[in-house]
Amino acid sequence: MRRWIFVLALGIVAAAGCRSKAGSSSSGGFAAQTTGSSVSFEITPRAYDGNRLTLDIRATTHSGDLSEVDLQKAVVLHAGDREYAPVEVPSLRGHHDGGAIVFEPKQRLEHFAVTIRGVRGIEELRLEW
């Protein structure tokens, strides 16, 4: 009986670990967030440097190759009533890849959102900080 309770508890802990990492914090005070879909994205904002906002992005898929994902077209930064296209994006390859996406919003951002659109038929993924 104790063995089954241990196995059940272990399963619950493992399942909890598969959820969004919204609780972990980056150096900029913003938490990393993870999306779930046919392509999973983990995005961690860095500190705003007065001109540029850099987001660290990790992408994972277990079906196909990430080279088909065009982050320049897919990712948009939303701050207030303004939208910003990235000025720099990484080229993704393989099943697990990442890099930095850079925006130049020209204003300090207290709250913002990032949308990822049109990746493998996904209409829109939205993460907010």
The 8 nearest C-alpha neighbors of each residue, nearest first, counted from 0:
[[1, 3, 2, 4, 5, 6, 7, 8],
 [2, 0, 4, 3, 5, 6, 7, 8],
 [1, 3, 5, 0, 4, 6, 7, 8],
 [4, 2, 6, 0, 5, 1, 7, 8],
 [3, 5, 1, 7, 2, 6, 8, 0],
 [4, 6, 2, 8, 3, 7, 9, 1],
 [7, 5, 3, 9, 4, 8, 10, 2],
 [8, 6, 4, 10, 9, 5, 3, 11],
 [9, 7, 5, 11, 10, 6, 4, 12],
 [8, 10, 6, 12, 7, 11, 5, 13],
 [11, 9, 13, 7, 8, 12, 14, 6],
 [10, 12, 14, 8, 13, 9, 15, 7],
 [11, 13, 15, 9, 10, 14, 8, 16],
 [14, 12, 10, 16, 15, 11, 9, 17],
 [15, 13, 11, 17, 16, 12, 10, 18],
 [16, 14, 12, 17, 13, 18, 11, 10],
 [15, 17, 13, 14, 18, 12, 19, 20],
 [18, 16, 14, 15, 13, 19, 20, 12],
 [19, 17, 16, 15, 20, 14, 33, 21],
 [20, 18, 33, 21, 32, 17, 34, 22],
 [19, 21, 32, 22, 23, 31, 33, 18],
 [22, 20, 32, 31, 19, 30, 23, 33],
 [21, 23, 20, 30, 24, 31, 19, 32],
 [24, 22, 30, 21, 31, 20, 25, 32],
 [23, 25, 30, 29, 28, 31, 22, 26],
 [26, 24, 27, 28, 29, 30, 45, 43],
 [25, 27, 28, 45, 46, 24, 29, 44],
 [46, 28, 26, 45, 25, 29, 44, 47],
 [27, 29, 25, 26, 24, 30, 46, 45],
 [30, 28, 27, 25, 24, 44, 31, 128],
 [31, 29, 24, 23, 21, 25, 22, 43],
 [30, 32, 43, 21, 42, 23, 20, 24],
 [33, 31, 21, 20, 42, 41, 19, 30],
 [32, 34, 41, 19, 40, 20, 42, 35],
 [35, 33, 40, 39, 41, 36, 32, 19],
 [34, 36, 39, 33, 38, 40, 37, 19],
 [35, 37, 38, 39, 34, 121, 40, 60],
 [38, 36, 60, 39, 35, 119, 62, 61],
 [37, 39, 60, 36, 59, 40, 58, 35],
 [38, 40, 35, 59, 34, 36, 58, 37],
 [41, 39, 58, 34, 33, 57, 42, 38],
 [40, 42, 33, 57, 32, 56, 34, 58],
 [41, 43, 56, 32, 31, 55, 54, 40],
 [42, 44, 31, 55, 54, 30, 45, 25],
 [45, 43, 54, 29, 53, 55, 42, 46],
 [44, 46, 27, 53, 54, 26, 25, 47],
 [27, 45, 47, 48, 26, 44, 52, 28],
 [48, 46, 52, 49, 51, 45, 107, 27],
 [47, 49, 50, 51, 46, 52, 107, 45],
 [50, 48, 47, 51, 107, 106, 105, 52],
 [49, 51, 105, 48, 103, 104, 52, 106],
 [52, 50, 103, 102, 48, 47, 49, 53],
 [51, 53, 47, 102, 101, 103, 54, 48],
 [52, 54, 101, 45, 100, 44, 51, 99],
 [55, 53, 44, 100, 43, 99, 45, 56],
 [54, 56, 99, 43, 42, 98, 44, 100],
 [55, 57, 42, 97, 98, 41, 99, 54],
 [58, 56, 97, 41, 40, 96, 42, 98],
 [57, 59, 40, 96, 39, 95, 97, 41],
 [60, 58, 95, 39, 94, 38, 40, 96],
 [61, 59, 38, 94, 62, 37, 39, 95],
 [60, 62, 94, 63, 59, 37, 38, 64],
 [63, 61, 60, 64, 37, 94, 38, 65],
 [64, 62, 61, 65, 60, 94, 93, 67],
 [63, 65, 93, 66, 94, 92, 67, 62],
 [64, 66, 92, 67, 91, 93, 68, 94],
 [65, 67, 92, 91, 68, 64, 93, 90],
 [66, 68, 65, 69, 64, 91, 92, 118],
 [69, 67, 66, 65, 70, 118, 91, 73],
 [70, 68, 71, 72, 73, 67, 90, 66],
 [69, 71, 73, 72, 74, 68, 88, 89],
 [72, 70, 69, 73, 88, 74, 85, 84],
 [73, 71, 70, 69, 74, 75, 116, 84],
 [72, 74, 70, 116, 115, 71, 69, 117],
 [75, 73, 115, 70, 114, 72, 71, 116],
 [76, 74, 84, 114, 113, 83, 77, 82],
 [75, 77, 113, 83, 82, 112, 84, 78],
 [78, 76, 82, 112, 111, 81, 113, 75],
 [79, 77, 111, 81, 80, 82, 76, 112],
 [78, 80, 81, 77, 111, 110, 82, 108],
 [79, 81, 78, 82, 77, 111, 83, 76],
 [82, 80, 78, 79, 77, 83, 76, 104],
 [83, 81, 77, 76, 78, 75, 84, 80],
 [84, 82, 76, 75, 85, 77, 104, 81],
 [83, 85, 75, 86, 76, 102, 82, 74],
 [84, 86, 102, 87, 101, 71, 83, 100],
 [85, 87, 102, 101, 84, 88, 103, 100],
 [88, 86, 101, 85, 100, 89, 102, 99],
 [89, 87, 100, 71, 99, 70, 90, 101],
 [90, 88, 98, 91, 99, 100, 97, 87],
 [91, 89, 88, 92, 66, 69, 70, 97],
 [90, 92, 66, 65, 96, 89, 97, 68],
 [93, 91, 66, 65, 96, 64, 94, 90],
 [92, 94, 64, 65, 95, 96, 66, 91],
 [93, 95, 60, 59, 64, 65, 61, 96],
 [96, 94, 59, 58, 93, 60, 97, 57],
 [97, 95, 58, 91, 57, 92, 94, 59],
 [98, 96, 57, 56, 58, 91, 89, 99],
 [97, 99, 89, 56, 55, 57, 100, 96],
 [98, 100, 55, 54, 56, 88, 89, 53],
 [99, 101, 88, 54, 87, 53, 55, 85],
 [102, 100, 53, 87, 85, 86, 52, 99],
 [103, 101, 85, 52, 86, 51, 104, 53],
 [102, 104, 51, 105, 50, 52, 101, 86],
 [103, 105, 106, 102, 51, 83, 50, 52],
 [106, 104, 50, 103, 107, 49, 51, 102],
 [107, 105, 104, 108, 50, 49, 103, 51],
 [106, 108, 109, 49, 47, 105, 104, 50],
 [107, 109, 110, 106, 111, 78, 47, 104],
 [108, 110, 107, 111, 128, 78, 106, 47],
 [111, 109, 128, 108, 78, 112, 127, 79],
 [110, 112, 78, 128, 77, 127, 108, 109],
 [113, 111, 127, 77, 126, 76, 128, 114],
 [112, 114, 76, 126, 75, 125, 77, 127],
 [115, 113, 125, 75, 124, 74, 116, 123],
 [114, 116, 74, 73, 124, 123, 125, 75],
 [117, 115, 123, 73, 122, 118, 114, 124],
 [116, 118, 121, 122, 120, 119, 73, 123],
 [117, 119, 121, 120, 116, 68, 73, 115],
 [120, 118, 121, 117, 37, 38, 68, 122],
 [119, 121, 118, 117, 122, 116, 123, 37],
 [122, 120, 117, 118, 119, 123, 116, 124],
 [121, 123, 117, 116, 120, 124, 118, 115],
 [124, 122, 116, 115, 121, 125, 114, 117],
 [125, 123, 115, 114, 116, 126, 122, 34],
 [124, 126, 114, 113, 123, 115, 127, 112],
 [127, 125, 113, 112, 114, 124, 128, 32],
 [128, 126, 112, 111, 113, 125, 110, 32],
 [127, 110, 111, 112, 29, 126, 30, 109]]
